[in-house]
């Protein structure tokens, strides 16, 4: 959330199979555990894996009037098609976290927006699970915004992962922390 407000609208977008819906659910659950009011609205194509997927998360310390996000404060995009579709909607001065493993182009954004280009796929592969790139990107977002932490998201992971996938808790936890660490220490962030 921005420093002058306790209200944050986020869009997370990519293609089916990248864990977009899971990342959104985890962000929403983490915010709820922190006592915030939250709305969460997923959207994905009928073909799911390989199709488009996005979700809208709104977090506030008061009741939320509408779950629809038209002009997000923050945007997490995992592929170029999602960048092209959603970047023009990012509010001036917003935060863009993009997966530089799949997006090479430098986006043109409005105003003084912050760009964090995190090589989410590469960092996930280093951890031994290419499927955890979504957690790397989410960890980078959490670090840059600072209103929730990667460790808080780690605590919420068991709530959003089906029991059958609990064996992936350690790698997803490490991916969240790795994304946060990248955003904290690397030169992957700049104002436009």
Secondary structure, DSSP 8 states (H G I E B T S, - for coil): --TT-SEEEEEEEEEBTS-HHHHHHHHHHHHHHTT-EEEEEEEE-TT-BTSEEEEEEEEESS--S----SS-SEEEE-SHHHHHHHGGGS-TT-EEEEETTT--S----SSS-EEEEE-HHHHHHHHT-GGGHHHHHHHHHHHHH-SS-HHHHHHHHHHHS-GGGGGGHHHHHHHHHHHHHHHHHSS-EEE-
